[in-house]
Amino acid sequence: MSADHKFKLAKDSLVSSLFELSKAASRSASSILDFYHCIQDENYDLDQAFLTLQQSLALLGQGTAQLENVVGEFGDKAGFKLLDVSGDGDGSILDDGSKKKKLKKDPFAPKKPLTIFFAYTAYIRDTIKQDRIDKGLPPLTQIELTKTISQMWRDLDEEQKEKWRLSYNHELEVYNKRKQAYLEAKEKGISINFNDPVALKNEGYLDDVVDKNQATGLEDDVQHDSTDIATLGSGDANGSPSLSVNVALGNKRSLEDDEAEKKKKKKKAKKAEKKKKAAAAAAAAAATTN
């Protein structure tokens, strides 16, 4: 078998494998969406579902690591490398060789509310951790924590679950209003942080009673992180979980997003500094050789 024929077979095999990988990624994305919707069903085995997902992600990580190792070992010799899709890179490569601009999320765009089960999870998770610390108990593993929260959710009666549904529906309604207002403001060239109730109030964008309460701080007395587990089922006057809980979660996510952005910039700066030092070392070595 000639070298050209071997090369063609190897290339065709690689292209075929990458095509199958692309299809698998699309199927995985679809499956994740299905999983995302199914976990809200209290009759579903959440414990096994999360365990399966965790194991699958671990296998995916192993496969990615193997691919990176191969490319890292032989890529330089072949003249190619993996594109950085972690968010720290400069973007994808277009057909004309130019780099595609990476779309960045607008931090001022309103954030979609957490779905029912995830809202409950975020609401109770820190409380469980703090409760165990107060009792001198060892921290739960991620799987144990997930199982505990899943069981607590299943133990809620329909009346309590309905309160969470009502809370989510209301938050979704508020989100849709804010999204429409955000798009209209953006078209007019108006820059407003639609995650900041005070900024919205100052600009006259609050037409919802709950939004106004949030902006004036009428519900700031509720702190979801310090809520006692025994009182988690209590609701507000409207028969739903206190909406300030969702506000607190939204603010917490905003802070987490800001922190993640800072980490990305720091990591990118470190990479640039490392490249700069490597280039300087290479130049010094070349000068010494000459």
Residue, then its C-alpha position, 0 to 999 in steps of 0.5 A: m500500500s502506497a504512502d499516499h493511499k495510507f494518508k487518504l485512508a487515515k484522513d477519510s477515517l479522521v473526517s468520518s470520526l469528526f463528523e460522527l462526533s459532531k452528530a453526537a454533540s448535537r444529540s447530546a445537546s438535545s438530550i440535555l434539554d430533554f433531561y433539563h425538562c424531565i428533572q422537574d417531574e417529581n416522579y422521575d428518579l432524580d438521584q439516578a438521573f444526576l448520577t448518570l449525567q455526572q458519570s457521562l460528563a466524566l467520560l466526556g472529560q476523559g475523551t477530551a483529555q485524550l484528544e488534547n494529549v494526542v494533539g499536544e504531542f503530535g500537533d506541532k509536528a503536523g502544523f495544527k492545534l485544537l482551537d480554544v473554545s473555552g471562552d478565553g480564545d479570540g474566536s473561531i476561524l472563518d473560511d477566509g482565514s479571519k477570526k470570527k468575533k465571539l458573541k458576548k452576553d450583555p450583562f445588562a440583559p435580563k436574566k431568565p428565572l431558574t426553573i422550579f426545581f433548580a430554584y428550589t435547589a438553589y434556595i435550599r442548598d446553602t441552608i443544608k450546608q450551613d445546617r450541617i456546619d452548625k450541627g458539627l456534621p461533615p459536609l455532604t458530597q455533591i451526589e449526597l447533597t443532590k439526593t438530599i435535595s431531591q428527597m426533600w422536593r419529593d416530600l413536599d406536598e402538592e400545595q407547597k409545590e404549587k407555590w413554587r410553580l406560581s412563583y416561577n410563573h410570576e418571575l417568568e412573566v416579569y422576565n418577559k416584560r423586562k426582556q421586551a423593555y430591554l430590546e426596545a431600550k437597546e433599539k433606542g440606544i438606551s443603556i440600562n441594567f435590567n437586573d438592577p431594580v433601582a436602576l429600572k425604577n429611576e428610569g421609569y421602567l417598573d410597572d409591576v407591583v412586585d418590581k416596585n417592592q423589590a426596588t424600594g427594598l420592601e422585601d429585603d428582610v428575607q435572606h434565603d441563605s439563613t432560612d431555617i429548614a423547618t420554615l422553608g414551606s412558608g409562603d408570602a401573602n400571595g401563597s407563593p415562596s417569597l419573591s425576594v428569594n428569586v431576587a436574591l438568587g438573581n443578584k447572586r448569579s450576577l455577582e457570580d457572572d462578574e467573578a467569572e468574567k474577572k477570572k477569565k480576564k486574569k487567565k487571559a492575562k497570564k497566558a499573554e504574559k507566558k507567551k511574552k516570556a516564551a518569546a523573549a526566551a526564544a529571542a535570547a536563545a537565538a541571539t546567543t546562538n548567533 
